[in-house]
């Protein structure tokens, strides 16, 4: 059964913006806030990085996210784990349930091989961007750089692992209007890059916009779907809450 996206009251929306095709975006999302991403026109492969704002060497770890949850295909009720075993964000609503944890991001050479030369001199503001360069630009705003880029999460990307270990990718399975909501379990720096997926065969560099909203979420309940997903997730939530107490009980904020 398809999920229905609940309307947001204007007074509850903290941020609302459209990220165009090829665009990049970053924002610090505080604990308890929710990032809603709406795939308005069925683009495929929105690349994302996640960092602990207070200690930016702690960041999203694709391997641990998959290993701890015994699941390479993230959906509602799952979480994004850091390399410290804590939870950066949890998936509280997901109408797509098709997200790629294994393929990684595009480099300039990948885009040129697929789409040809699309530099600024020939395309002006419509030049072909790639994930790596987009990540570098956004990370630079926070005093970070090349060494801080790690394997990303590709949202709205239908990449599966076949029976022989091969990667199977389809671009025609993502529905327009699909959406995901990510709740911050700690203060998180989110970096987004809206370019073609690394396995794409889209030679025209046709990348559609996505809509981004941030709103204040409700207090996480003890029986929250993400919390009770497993005993491991319950421990991770406890560890994350204990860690965040130093910042929420009169401690320093960034």
C-alpha positions, 0 to 999 in steps of 0.5 A: 500500500502506497504511503501518503505524505502528510501535509505540513503546516507553514508555521512548522516548516523550518526550511523549504527549498528546491534542489535543481538537477546537478545542484548541491546542498548542505545544511546542519539539521538539529536533533529531532528535526526531520528532513523531508525529500520529495522526488517530484519528477522521478529523478534517480540517484540523489547522493548523500553524506552525513556527519556528526556536527560536533565531531566531524570525523564521525560520519555515515558508515555504509558498511556498518549501516548494512552489517548492523541491520543485516540489510543492504536495502534501507527502508522505513524503520531503518537507520543510518549508522556512524562509524562509532556505532551511533545513529545519525538519522533514522528513516521514519517514512519512506514511500520509495524503499529503493535506496542504494548503499553500495555503488558510491558517487560519480567522478568527473571522468564518469560523467564525461564517459557517459555524457561527453564533455559538458564543461562551463565553456560549452554549457555555461550554468548547465555544465555537467556536475559530478558528485565528488566535486559537488561534495568538495564544494559543500564540505569546503564551507565547513572547513572540510575537504577531500579526505572527509569524503566517504562512500555515500548513500544514493537515495531513490536509486534502484541498485540491487546485487544479483545472484552472482554478485553483479550490480543490477541498476534500473532507472525506470522504477522510481515513481514521481512524487516518492518521498523519504523522511529522515529524522536527526538523532543527533546534530547532523551535517547533511550534504546532498548532490543531485547528479546522475547515478554512477551506473546511469545510462542517461547520456543526456544528463537529464537530472530532475529537481527534488524538493527539500523541507525541514520541520520539527519532529515529535519526541521519539517514543519508546516504541518508535519503529526505528528504535525497536527494529532490533536489540542492536538498534535499541542499544544504538539509540541509547548510546546516541541519546547518552552522547547527545546529553552533553550538548542538550543539557547546557553543553556547547552547541555549534 
